[in-house]
Amino acid sequence: MRRLKHWLGGLALACAALAQAGGVDLFPVQSLASLREEARPELPPPDAASALAAPLPLARLEAAPAPFSAVGEWRQDGQRVVVLEGLGRSFLLCAGCRMPKALQPGAKLAGQYTFKALEAERALLLDADGREYSIALHPSAN
């Protein structure tokens, strides 16, 4: 309790010294009119507004290549199975086979990509934003 009284006494002395020296008023009196004036937004001149309204040319964002590459493929029971490697893992893709670990169209790869389709020369993947990635396949294995 003694410390608290000492601390409060020191605080009171500091406040009194600031008040005598013309210290900072933390809560100055404000009128309603001054608040309204501050709330008005500054509008740019009319010629600047038309320049600001002109649309900027959009830069086409090129998607980074998908972090996968085709490392092999084979046929099992007449169905094509493709092996993709990437992100430290291997994935089996198949459009209609019944292999237990093969991914079918619509399945997720590494939680970030969706297997869209297998075509004659490429595998198609979609990222979380819907961008399509094409992974070239080895034509010699067909």
DSSP file (Angstrom, degrees, kcal/mol; ACC not computed):
  #  RESIDUE AA STRUCTURE BP1 BP2  ACC     N-H-->O    O-->H-N    N-H-->O    O-->H-N    TCO  KAPPA ALPHA  PHI   PSI    X-CA   Y-CA   Z-CA
    1    1 A M     >        0   0    0      0, 0.0     4,-2.1     0, 0.0     5,-0.2   0.000 360.0 360.0 360.0 -34.3    0.0    0.0    0.0
    2    2 A R  H  >  +     0   0    0      1,-0.2     4,-2.1     2,-0.2     5,-0.2   0.896 360.0  51.6 -65.2 -40.0    2.9    2.3    0.8
    3    3 A R  H  > S+     0   0    0      1,-0.2     4,-2.8     2,-0.2    -1,-0.2   0.906 107.7  52.5 -63.1 -41.1    4.3    1.8   -2.7
    4    4 A L  H  > S+     0   0    0      1,-0.2     4,-3.0     2,-0.2     5,-0.2   0.921 109.5  48.3 -62.2 -44.3    1.0    2.7   -4.3
    5    5 A K  H  X S+     0   0    0     -4,-2.1     4,-2.3     1,-0.2    -1,-0.2   0.904 112.6  49.2 -62.2 -40.6    0.8    5.9   -2.3
    6    6 A H  H  X S+     0   0    0     -4,-2.1     4,-2.0     2,-0.2    -2,-0.2   0.916 113.0  47.1 -63.8 -43.1    4.3    6.8   -3.3
    7    7 A W  H  X S+     0   0    0     -4,-2.8     4,-2.2     2,-0.2    -2,-0.2   0.923 113.0  47.8 -65.6 -45.3    3.6    6.1   -7.0
    8    8 A L  H  X S+     0   0    0     -4,-3.0     4,-2.5     1,-0.2    -1,-0.2   0.878 110.3  53.2 -64.5 -37.0    0.4    8.1   -6.9
    9    9 A G  H  X S+     0   0    0     -4,-2.3     4,-2.1    -5,-0.2    -1,-0.2   0.910 109.6  48.1 -63.1 -41.6    2.2   11.0   -5.2
   10   10 A G  H  X S+     0   0    0     -4,-2.0     4,-2.1     2,-0.2    -2,-0.2   0.877 111.1  50.9 -65.2 -38.1    4.8   11.0   -7.9
   11   11 A L  H  X S+     0   0    0     -4,-2.2     4,-2.4     2,-0.2    -2,-0.2   0.913 109.1  50.7 -65.6 -42.9    2.2   10.9  -10.6
   12   12 A A  H  X S+     0   0    0     -4,-2.5     4,-2.3     1,-0.2    -2,-0.2   0.903 110.3  49.8 -62.6 -41.0    0.4   13.8   -9.1
   13   13 A L  H  X S+     0   0    0     -4,-2.1     4,-2.3     2,-0.2    -1,-0.2   0.904 110.5  50.0 -64.1 -40.8    3.6   15.8   -8.9
   14   14 A A  H  X S+     0   0    0     -4,-2.1     4,-2.1     2,-0.2    -2,-0.2   0.904 111.4  48.5 -65.0 -40.9    4.4   15.1  -12.6
   15   15 A C  H  X S+     0   0    0     -4,-2.4     4,-2.3     1,-0.2    -2,-0.2   0.904 111.3  50.0 -65.8 -40.9    0.9   16.2  -13.6
   16   16 A A  H  X S+     0   0    0     -4,-2.3     4,-2.1     1,-0.2    -2,-0.2   0.902 109.8  51.1 -64.5 -40.3    1.1   19.4  -11.6
   17   17 A A  H  X S+     0   0    0     -4,-2.3     4,-1.8     1,-0.2    -1,-0.2   0.901 110.9  48.4 -64.7 -40.6    4.5   20.2  -13.2
   18   18 A L  H  <>S+     0   0    0     -4,-2.1     5,-3.2     1,-0.2    -1,-0.2   0.902 110.1  51.7 -65.7 -40.2    3.1   19.7  -16.7
   19   19 A A  H ><5S+     0   0    0     -4,-2.3     3,-1.0     1,-0.2    -2,-0.2   0.897 111.3  47.1 -64.6 -40.2    0.1   21.9  -16.0
   20   20 A Q  H 3<5S+     0   0    0     -4,-2.1    -1,-0.2     1,-0.2    -2,-0.2   0.837 110.8  51.9 -69.7 -32.7    2.3   24.7  -14.7
   21   21 A A  T 3<5S-     0   0    0     -4,-1.8    -1,-0.2    -5,-0.2    -2,-0.2   0.347 123.2-102.1 -86.9   8.2    4.7   24.5  -17.7
   22   22 A G  T < 5 -     0   0    0     -3,-1.0    -3,-0.2    -4,-0.2    -2,-0.1   0.923  60.2-173.8  72.9  43.6    1.8   24.7  -20.2
   23   23 A G      < -     0   0    0     -5,-3.2     2,-0.3     1,-0.2    -4,-0.1   0.272  31.7 -62.9 -62.3-170.0    1.9   20.9  -20.8
   24   24 A V        -     0   0    0      1,-0.0     2,-0.8     2,-0.0    -1,-0.2  -0.625  39.8-138.3 -84.6 132.5   -0.1   18.9  -23.3
   25   25 A D        -     0   0    0     -2,-0.3    -1,-0.0     1,-0.2    -6,-0.0  -0.818  15.7-170.6 -90.4 108.9   -3.8   18.8  -23.1
   26   26 A L  S    S+     0   0    0     -2,-0.8    -1,-0.2     1,-0.3    -2,-0.0   0.778  82.0  36.4 -71.8 -25.6   -4.8   15.2  -23.8
   27   27 A F  S    S-     0   0    0     -3,-0.1    -1,-0.3     2,-0.0     3,-0.1  -0.622  80.1-174.9-128.0  73.1   -8.5   16.0  -24.0
   28   28 A P        -     0   0    0      0, 0.0     2,-0.3     0, 0.0    -2,-0.0  -0.328  34.4-101.8 -69.5 152.1   -8.9   19.4  -25.6
   29   29 A V        -     0   0    0     -2,-0.0     2,-0.4     1,-0.0    -2,-0.0  -0.539  42.6-168.8 -72.8 134.4  -12.4   20.9  -25.8
   30   30 A Q        -     0   0    0     -2,-0.3     2,-0.2    -3,-0.1    -1,-0.0  -0.964  13.3-138.9-126.9 144.4  -13.9   20.5  -29.3
   31   31 A S     >  -     0   0    0     -2,-0.4     4,-1.3     1,-0.1     3,-0.2  -0.623  26.3-116.2 -94.7 161.3  -17.0   22.0  -30.8
   32   32 A L  H  > S+     0   0    0     -2,-0.2     4,-1.8     1,-0.2     5,-0.1   0.850 114.8  58.6 -63.5 -34.3  -19.5   20.1  -33.0
   33   33 A A  H  > S+     0   0    0      1,-0.2     4,-2.0     2,-0.2    -1,-0.2   0.886 102.2  52.6 -64.2 -39.0  -18.6   22.4  -35.9
   34   34 A S  H  > S+     0   0    0      1,-0.2     4,-1.6     2,-0.2    -1,-0.2   0.861 108.0  51.8 -67.3 -33.1  -14.9   21.5  -35.7
   35   35 A L  H  X S+     0   0    0     -4,-1.3     4,-1.3     2,-0.2    -1,-0.2   0.884 108.6  50.8 -68.5 -37.6  -15.8   17.8  -35.9
   36   36 A R  H  X S+     0   0    0     -4,-1.8     4,-0.7     1,-0.2    -2,-0.2   0.885 108.1  52.5 -67.4 -37.9  -18.0   18.4  -39.0
   37   37 A E  H >< S+     0   0    0     -4,-2.0     3,-0.7     1,-0.2    -1,-0.2   0.886 108.7  50.0 -65.4 -38.2  -15.2   20.3  -40.8
   38   38 A E  H 3< S+     0   0    0     -4,-1.6    -1,-0.2     1,-0.2    -2,-0.2   0.799 104.6  59.4 -69.5 -27.8  -12.7   17.5  -40.2
   39   39 A A  H 3< S+     0   0    0     -4,-1.3    -1,-0.2    -5,-0.1    -2,-0.2   0.667  79.7 102.2 -78.3 -15.6  -15.1   14.9  -41.6
   40   40 A R  S << S-     0   0    0     -4,-0.7     2,-0.2    -3,-0.7    -3,-0.0  -0.534  72.7-131.2 -70.6 125.5  -15.4   16.5  -45.0
   41   41 A P        -     0   0    0      0, 0.0     2,-0.6     0, 0.0    -2,-0.1  -0.494  17.6-117.1 -75.6 147.1  -13.3   14.6  -47.5
   42   42 A E        -     0   0    0     -2,-0.2     0, 0.0     1,-0.0     0, 0.0  -0.742  28.7-149.5 -83.0 123.7  -11.0   16.6  -49.8
   43   43 A L        -     0   0    0     -2,-0.6     6,-0.0     1,-0.0    -1,-0.0  -0.771  13.8-122.8 -94.7 137.3  -12.1   16.2  -53.4
   44   44 A P        -     0   0    0      0, 0.0     5,-0.1     0, 0.0    -1,-0.0  -0.356  43.3 -83.1 -70.7 159.3   -9.4   16.4  -56.1
   45   45 A P    >>  -     0   0    0      0, 0.0     4,-1.8     0, 0.0     3,-0.6  -0.233  45.4-106.8 -57.9 153.8   -9.8   19.0  -58.9
   46   46 A P  H 3> S+     0   0    0      0, 0.0     4,-1.5     0, 0.0     5,-0.1   0.841 118.9  52.6 -56.0 -37.8  -12.2   17.9  -61.7
   47   47 A D  H 3> S+     0   0    0      1,-0.2     4,-1.3     2,-0.2     5,-0.1   0.855 108.9  50.2 -68.7 -32.5   -9.4   17.3  -64.2
   48   48 A A  H <> S+     0   0    0     -3,-0.6     4,-2.2     1,-0.2    -1,-0.2   0.844 104.9  58.6 -71.3 -33.1   -7.5   15.1  -61.8
   49   49 A A  H  X S+     0   0    0     -4,-1.8     4,-1.7     1,-0.2    -2,-0.2   0.893 104.8  49.2 -64.5 -39.0  -10.7   13.1  -61.2
   50   50 A S  H  X S+     0   0    0     -4,-1.5     4,-0.8     2,-0.2    -1,-0.2   0.874 111.1  50.0 -68.8 -34.6  -11.0   12.2  -64.9
   51   51 A A  H  < S+     0   0    0     -4,-1.3     3,-0.4     1,-0.2    -2,-0.2   0.873 111.6  48.6 -68.9 -35.9   -7.4   11.1  -64.9
   52   52 A L  H  < S+     0   0    0     -4,-2.2    -2,-0.2     1,-0.2    -1,-0.2   0.814 107.6  55.9 -71.7 -29.0   -7.9    8.9  -61.8
   53   53 A A  H  < S+     0   0    0     -4,-1.7    -1,-0.2    -5,-0.2    -2,-0.2   0.676  80.3 106.8 -78.9 -16.6  -11.0    7.4  -63.4
   54   54 A A  S  < S-     0   0    0     -4,-0.8     2,-0.1    -3,-0.4    -3,-0.0  -0.426  80.0-112.7 -64.2 131.6   -9.2    6.2  -66.5
   55   55 A P        -     0   0    0      0, 0.0    -1,-0.1     0, 0.0    -2,-0.1  -0.385  25.3-128.6 -68.5 141.4   -8.8    2.4  -66.3
   56   56 A L        -     0   0    0     -2,-0.1     2,-0.2     1,-0.1    -3,-0.0  -0.642  30.6-101.2 -84.7 144.8   -5.3    1.1  -65.9
   57   57 A P        -     0   0    0      0, 0.0     2,-0.5     0, 0.0    -1,-0.1  -0.484  38.6-126.7 -66.3 132.6   -4.1   -1.6  -68.3
   58   58 A L        -     0   0    0     -2,-0.2     2,-0.4     1,-0.0     0, 0.0  -0.678  14.8-135.7 -84.4 128.1   -4.2   -4.9  -66.6
   59   59 A A        -     0   0    0     -2,-0.5     2,-0.5     1,-0.1    -1,-0.0  -0.676  24.2-118.2 -80.3 132.3   -1.1   -6.9  -66.7
   60   60 A R        -     0   0    0     -2,-0.4     2,-0.7     1,-0.1    -1,-0.1  -0.586  24.9-137.5 -73.9 122.7   -1.7  -10.5  -67.5
   61   61 A L        -     0   0    0     -2,-0.5     2,-0.5     1,-0.0    -1,-0.1  -0.717  12.6-146.7 -84.2 119.6   -0.6  -12.7  -64.6
   62   62 A E        -     0   0    0     -2,-0.7     2,-0.2     1,-0.0    -1,-0.0  -0.738  17.4-125.6 -86.2 128.3    1.3  -15.7  -65.8
   63   63 A A        -     0   0    0     -2,-0.5     3,-0.1    69,-0.1    -1,-0.0  -0.500  25.4-114.1 -72.2 139.6    0.7  -18.7  -63.6
   64   64 A A        -     0   0    0     -2,-0.2    -1,-0.1     1,-0.1     0, 0.0  -0.406  44.6 -89.8 -66.9 150.3    3.9  -20.3  -62.4
   65   65 A P        -     0   0    0      0, 0.0    -1,-0.1     0, 0.0    68,-0.1  -0.338  48.1-100.7 -63.1 144.5    4.4  -23.8  -63.7
   66   66 A A        -     0   0    0      1,-0.1     2,-1.3    68,-0.1    68,-0.0  -0.373  30.8-119.0 -63.0 144.0    2.8  -26.5  -61.6
   67   67 A P  S    S+     0   0    0      0, 0.0    20,-0.4     0, 0.0     2,-0.3  -0.108  82.4  95.1 -81.6  42.3    5.4  -28.2  -59.4
   68   68 A F        -     0   0    0     -2,-1.3     2,-0.3    18,-0.2    18,-0.2  -0.932  48.3-172.8-129.5 152.9    4.8  -31.6  -61.1
   69   69 A S  E     -A   85   0A   0     16,-1.9    16,-2.6    -2,-0.3     2,-0.5  -0.992  31.6-112.0-141.5 149.0    6.4  -33.6  -63.9
   70   70 A A  E     +A   84   0A   0     66,-0.6    14,-0.2    -2,-0.3     3,-0.1  -0.675  35.2 171.1 -79.7 126.7    5.4  -36.8  -65.5
   71   71 A V  E     -     0   0A   0     12,-2.7     2,-0.3    -2,-0.5    13,-0.2   0.448  59.2 -15.6-116.5  -4.4    7.9  -39.5  -64.7
   72   72 A G  E     -A   83   0A   0     11,-1.0    11,-3.5     2,-0.0    -1,-0.3  -0.948  49.4-167.5 177.2 164.6    6.1  -42.6  -66.1
   73   73 A E  E     +A   82   0A   0     -2,-0.3     2,-0.3     9,-0.3     9,-0.2  -0.973   8.8 169.2-161.7 158.0    3.0  -44.2  -67.4
   74   74 A W  E     -A   81   0A   0      7,-2.3     7,-3.3    -2,-0.3     2,-0.4  -0.943  32.5-106.3-157.7 174.6    1.6  -47.7  -68.2
   75   75 A R  E     -A   80   0A   0     -2,-0.3     2,-0.4     5,-0.2     5,-0.2  -0.935  27.5-177.4-113.4 135.4   -1.6  -49.5  -69.0
   76   76 A Q  E >  S-A   79   0A   0      3,-2.8     3,-1.9    -2,-0.4    23,-0.1  -0.984  75.5 -12.9-135.0 123.7   -3.3  -51.7  -66.6
   77   77 A D  T 3  S-     0   0    0     -2,-0.4     3,-0.1     1,-0.3    -1,-0.1   0.863 130.3 -54.5  52.9  38.8   -6.5  -53.6  -67.6
   78   78 A G  T 3  S+     0   0    0      1,-0.2     2,-0.4    19,-0.0    -1,-0.3   0.457 115.5 116.5  79.6   0.5   -6.7  -51.3  -70.7
   79   79 A Q  E <   -A   76   0A   0     -3,-1.9    -3,-2.8    17,-0.0     2,-0.4  -0.838  66.0-122.6-106.8 141.0   -6.6  -48.1  -68.6
   80   80 A R  E     -A   75   0A   0     -2,-0.4    15,-0.5    -5,-0.2     2,-0.4  -0.646  24.5-167.2 -80.6 131.1   -3.8  -45.6  -68.8
   81   81 A V  E     -AB  74  94A   0     -7,-3.3    -7,-2.3    -2,-0.4     2,-0.4  -0.988   3.8-164.2-120.7 127.1   -2.0  -44.8  -65.5
   82   82 A V  E     -AB  73  93A   0     11,-2.8    11,-3.1    -2,-0.4     2,-0.6  -0.902   9.7-145.7-114.6 139.5    0.3  -41.8  -65.3
   83   83 A V  E     -AB  72  92A   0    -11,-3.5   -12,-2.7    -2,-0.4   -11,-1.0  -0.922  16.2-172.4-106.8 118.9    2.8  -41.1  -62.5
   84   84 A L  E     -AB  70  91A   0      7,-2.9     7,-3.2    -2,-0.6     2,-0.4  -0.868   4.6-161.3-106.1 144.8    3.4  -37.5  -61.6
   85   85 A E  E     +AB  69  90A   0    -16,-2.6   -16,-1.9    -2,-0.4     2,-0.3  -0.986  30.7 115.4-126.4 136.7    6.1  -36.4  -59.2
   86   86 A G  E >   + B   0  89A   0      3,-2.6     3,-1.7    -2,-0.4   -18,-0.2  -0.874  55.0  37.6 172.1 158.1    6.3  -33.2  -57.3
   87   87 A L  T 3  S-     0   0    0    -20,-0.4     3,-0.1     1,-0.3   -19,-0.1   0.800 128.1 -60.9  55.8  31.3    6.3  -31.6  -53.9
   88   88 A G  T 3  S+     0   0    0      1,-0.2     2,-0.3     0, 0.0    -1,-0.3   0.629 119.8  89.5  76.2  13.7    8.4  -34.5  -52.6
   89   89 A R  E <   -B   86   0A   0     -3,-1.7    -3,-2.6     2,-0.0     2,-0.4  -0.888  67.3-129.3-136.9 166.1    5.7  -37.1  -53.5
   90   90 A S  E     -B   85   0A   0     -2,-0.3     2,-0.4    -5,-0.2    -5,-0.2  -0.937  21.0-164.4-116.5 143.6    4.5  -39.3  -56.3
   91   91 A F  E     -B   84   0A   0     -7,-3.2    -7,-2.9    -2,-0.4     2,-0.5  -0.989  12.0-145.2-130.3 136.1    0.9  -39.4  -57.5
   92   92 A L  E     -Bc  83 102A   0      9,-0.5    11,-3.6    -2,-0.4     2,-0.4  -0.889  18.8-166.3 -98.8 126.9   -0.8  -42.0  -59.7
   93   93 A L  E     +Bc  82 103A   0    -11,-3.1   -11,-2.8    -2,-0.5     2,-0.3  -0.938  14.4 163.3-115.1 136.5   -3.5  -40.5  -62.1
   94   94 A C  E     -B   81   0A   0      9,-2.4   -13,-0.1    -2,-0.4    -2,-0.0  -0.968  31.2-149.7-152.7 134.3   -6.0  -42.6  -63.9
   95   95 A A  S    S-     0   0    0    -15,-0.5   -14,-0.1    -2,-0.3    -1,-0.1   0.717  93.8  -4.9 -80.0 -20.3   -9.2  -41.6  -65.6
   96   96 A G  S    S+     0   0    0    -16,-0.3    -1,-0.1     8,-0.1     8,-0.1   0.342  94.3 120.7-157.1  14.1  -11.1  -44.8  -65.0
   97   97 A C        -     0   0    0    -17,-0.2    -3,-0.1     1,-0.1   -20,-0.1  -0.284  56.0-134.2 -82.6 171.8   -9.0  -47.6  -63.4
   98   98 A R        +     0   0    0     -2,-0.0    -1,-0.1     3,-0.0    -4,-0.0   0.003  50.5 142.3-115.3  27.5   -9.7  -49.3  -60.1
   99   99 A M    >   -     0   0    0      1,-0.1     3,-0.8   -23,-0.1    -5,-0.1  -0.487  55.6-127.3 -68.4 138.9   -6.2  -49.1  -58.6
  100  100 A P  T 3  S+     0   0    0      0, 0.0    -1,-0.1     0, 0.0    -3,-0.0   0.841 103.0  31.3 -60.2 -36.8   -6.5  -48.4  -54.8
  101  101 A K  T 3  S+     0   0    0      2,-0.1    -9,-0.5    -8,-0.0     2,-0.3   0.369  90.9 113.7-106.3   5.5   -4.1  -45.4  -54.7
  102  102 A A  E <   -c   92   0A   0     -3,-0.8     2,-0.4   -11,-0.1    -9,-0.2  -0.578  64.7-127.7 -79.0 139.1   -4.8  -44.0  -58.2
  103  103 A L  E     -c   93   0A   0    -11,-3.6    -9,-2.4    -2,-0.3     3,-0.1  -0.700  18.5-151.1 -88.4 136.0   -6.4  -40.6  -58.2
  104  104 A Q    >   -     0   0    0     -2,-0.4     3,-2.2   -11,-0.2    11,-0.2  -0.613  41.8 -70.9 -96.9 161.3   -9.5  -40.1  -60.4
  105  105 A P  T 3  S+     0   0    0      0, 0.0    11,-0.2     0, 0.0    -1,-0.1  -0.285 124.5  33.9 -52.8 135.4  -10.6  -36.8  -62.0
  106  106 A G  T 3  S+     0   0    0      9,-3.9    10,-0.1     1,-0.4     2,-0.1   0.183  90.5 124.7 100.2 -14.2  -11.8  -34.4  -59.3
  107  107 A A    <   -     0   0    0     -3,-2.2     8,-3.0     8,-0.2    -1,-0.4  -0.414  61.5-114.8 -78.4 155.4   -9.3  -35.7  -56.7
  108  108 A K  E     -D  114   0B   0      6,-0.2     2,-0.5    -2,-0.1     6,-0.2  -0.698  16.8-153.1 -92.1 140.6   -6.9  -33.4  -54.8
  109  109 A L  E >> S-D  113   0B   0      4,-3.4     4,-2.1    -2,-0.3     3,-1.6  -0.972  81.5 -19.8-110.1 121.0   -3.1  -33.6  -55.2
  110  110 A A  T 34 S-     0   0    0     -2,-0.5    -1,-0.1     1,-0.3     4,-0.1   0.706 110.2 -79.9  55.8  22.9   -1.2  -32.3  -52.2
  111  111 A G  T 34 S+     0   0    0      2,-0.2    -1,-0.3     1,-0.1     3,-0.1   0.398 128.0  70.9  72.1  -4.7   -4.3  -30.4  -51.0
  112  112 A Q  T <4 S+     0   0    0     -3,-1.6    16,-0.5     1,-0.1     2,-0.3   0.656  89.8  51.5-116.2 -24.1   -3.6  -27.6  -53.5
  113  113 A Y  E  <  -D  109   0B   0     -4,-2.1    -4,-3.4    14,-0.2     2,-0.5  -0.882  64.0-145.5-121.9 148.6   -4.3  -29.0  -57.0
  114  114 A T  E     -DE 108 126B   0     12,-2.9    12,-2.3    -2,-0.3     2,-0.6  -0.952  21.6-125.1-113.8 131.7   -7.3  -30.8  -58.5
  115  115 A F  E     + E   0 125B   0     -8,-3.0    -9,-3.9    -2,-0.5    -8,-0.2  -0.651  34.4 173.5 -73.7 116.3   -6.8  -33.5  -61.1
  116  116 A K  E     -     0   0B   0      8,-2.8     2,-0.3    -2,-0.6     9,-0.2   0.912  50.4 -33.6 -93.3 -53.5   -9.0  -32.4  -64.0
  117  117 A A  E     - E   0 124B   0      7,-1.3     7,-3.1   -12,-0.1     2,-0.5  -0.994  40.7-123.6-165.0 159.4   -8.3  -34.8  -66.9
  118  118 A L  E     - E   0 123B   0     -2,-0.3     5,-0.2     5,-0.2     2,-0.2  -0.972  33.2-178.9-109.4 126.8   -5.9  -37.0  -68.7
  119  119 A E        -     0   0    0      3,-3.3     3,-0.1    -2,-0.5    -2,-0.0  -0.653  44.8 -90.7-115.5 177.1   -5.5  -36.2  -72.4
  120  120 A A  S    S+     0   0    0      1,-0.2     3,-0.1    -2,-0.2    22,-0.1   0.872 122.3  15.3 -57.5 -40.5   -3.4  -37.9  -75.0
  121  121 A E  S    S+     0   0    0      1,-0.1    16,-2.5    15,-0.0     2,-0.3   0.380 126.8  33.0-118.7   3.1   -0.4  -35.7  -74.5
  122  122 A R  E     - F   0 136B   0     14,-0.3    -3,-3.3    -3,-0.1     2,-0.4  -0.997  59.2-132.0-156.8 157.8   -1.0  -34.0  -71.2
  123  123 A A  E     -EF 118 135B   0     12,-2.3    12,-2.9    -2,-0.3     2,-0.5  -0.938  29.0-142.9-107.7 137.3   -2.5  -34.1  -67.7
  124  124 A L  E     +EF 117 134B   0     -7,-3.1    -8,-2.8    -2,-0.4    -7,-1.3  -0.884  20.8 178.1-107.6 130.5   -4.6  -31.2  -66.7
  125  125 A L  E     -EF 115 133B   0      8,-2.7     8,-3.4    -2,-0.5     2,-0.4  -0.911  15.6-148.6-125.0 153.4   -4.6  -29.8  -63.1
  126  126 A L  E     -EF 114 132B   0    -12,-2.3   -12,-2.9    -2,-0.3     6,-0.2  -0.964  11.9-143.2-119.5 140.1   -6.4  -26.9  -61.5
  127  127 A D    >   -     0   0    0      4,-2.2     3,-1.9    -2,-0.4   -14,-0.2  -0.331  40.8 -87.7 -89.9-177.2   -5.0  -24.8  -58.6
  128  128 A A  T 3  S+     0   0    0    -16,-0.5   -15,-0.1     1,-0.3    -1,-0.1   0.747 128.8  53.3 -64.1 -24.1   -7.1  -23.4  -55.8
  129  129 A D  T 3  S-     0   0    0      2,-0.1    -1,-0.3     0, 0.0    -3,-0.0   0.395 120.9-105.8 -91.1   2.5   -7.9  -20.2  -57.9
  130  130 A G    <   +     0   0    0     -3,-1.9     2,-0.2     1,-0.3    -2,-0.1   0.516  69.3 148.0  87.5   5.3   -9.1  -22.3  -60.8
  131  131 A R        -     0   0    0      1,-0.1    -4,-2.2    -5,-0.0     2,-0.4  -0.543  44.3-128.3 -74.8 140.0   -6.1  -21.7  -63.0
  132  132 A E  E     -F  126   0B   0     -2,-0.2     2,-0.4    -6,-0.2    -6,-0.2  -0.725  20.0-164.2 -94.4 136.8   -5.4  -24.6  -65.3
  133  133 A Y  E     -F  125   0B   0     -8,-3.4    -8,-2.7    -2,-0.4     2,-0.5  -0.958   6.8-151.3-119.2 137.5   -2.0  -26.3  -65.5
  134  134 A S  E     -F  124   0B   0     -2,-0.4     2,-0.6   -10,-0.2   -10,-0.2  -0.942   5.3-162.8-111.8 122.1   -0.9  -28.6  -68.3
  135  135 A I  E     -F  123   0B   0    -12,-2.9   -12,-2.3    -2,-0.5     2,-0.1  -0.920  22.3-128.8-106.1 116.6    1.7  -31.3  -67.5
  136  136 A A  E     -F  122   0B   0     -2,-0.6   -66,-0.6   -14,-0.2   -14,-0.3  -0.409  23.6-151.1 -66.4 135.9    3.3  -32.7  -70.7
  137  137 A L        -     0   0    0    -16,-2.5   -64,-0.0    -2,-0.1    -1,-0.0  -0.694  24.9 -99.8-105.0 160.5    3.2  -36.5  -70.8
  138  138 A H    >   -     0   0    0     -2,-0.3     3,-1.2     1,-0.2     4,-0.2  -0.706  28.1-160.3 -81.6 113.3    5.7  -38.8  -72.6
  139  139 A P  G >  S+     0   0    0      0, 0.0     3,-1.3     0, 0.0    -1,-0.2   0.720  81.9  72.1 -69.0 -19.4    4.1  -39.8  -75.9
  140  140 A S  G 3  S+     0   0    0      1,-0.3    -2,-0.0     2,-0.1    -3,-0.0   0.713  88.8  61.8 -70.3 -18.4    6.3  -42.9  -76.3
  141  141 A A  G <         0   0    0     -3,-1.2    -1,-0.3     1,-0.2   -66,-0.0   0.533 360.0 360.0 -86.1  -5.1    4.5  -44.8  -73.5
  142  142 A N    <         0   0    0     -3,-1.3    -1,-0.2    -4,-0.2    -2,-0.1   0.517 360.0 360.0 -71.9 360.0    1.1  -44.8  -75.3
